[in-house]
């Protein structure tokens, strides 16, 4: 974090700092990739797996963009 702040001071010498709120809307947590860094995915058939239907997905996007977000990203897993 210290290094990032020092680089920011070089790149933005006037000191004005802004940030962007970014929300990730997931369509599913079912994945077969087995990435070593991901603690989010569930294997097909797992009791905690889900697939979001299109209407719920639209509602999530509407809620996030209206309430707090300037940007909404779609995350994808490698669904079988």
C-alpha positions, 0 to 999 in steps of 0.5 A: 500500500505504501508503494502504491501511495508513493507512485500515486504521489508521482503520477498525481502531484496535485494531491487530488484523489478520487475513487470509483465504486465498482459492483460485481454482479454475479450470474452464477458461482458454478465453475469447473476451472478450479483456480487456486485463488478463488474461494467463491466458486462451487462445483456443479451440484454443490448445495451452495451453488446458484444460477441467477435468473435474468429478472433477478440479475436485472434487479441487481443491476438496477439496485446497484447502479441507482444506489451506489455505483457508477460502474457495474461489472459482470463476472463470469465463471467457467460454467459447464 
